[in-house]
């Protein structure tokens, strides 16, 4: 059976994100290793993971090394800190543009409730939105659900877990 998971805002190799989001890591190496371990504890090789953007900062080679260590089929919606579509495809990602509609839900990097930063068609405002970008600010706001690692113990989560958030 193939399981589907969601995650985002991992920011591999982003040293400053530890301080910005008060992540419980001593350094970027510990953060990277912990997130790879937690990903692979949850995600099996046959599973699918939708990443809602901001995979990592750093050289292509370093990010490719992390990517190759992560289990599952990996799909990304580019975030504001992600490399070019061409670079992500070369790395091995399946890349979708925003907004990406999946099973009646809209998958974005920026939440659709965050209209002062990102304009989205009003027809989506009553649709379940799986997003990132807000890090540890909130888990749910209206119909938008934050799949970011900062609020989900630095690992991918199932749709059921995500939507249970009240």
Beta strands, then each sheet from edge to edge (+ up, - down):
strand 1: 4-7
strand 2: 48-51
strand 3: 73-77
strand 4: 94-96
strand 5: 100-102
strand 6: 105-107
strand 7: 129-131
strand 8: 140-141
strand 9: 144-146
strand 10: 157-158
sheet 1: 4+ 3+ 2+ 1+ 10-
sheet 2: 5+ 6- 7- 9- 8+
end
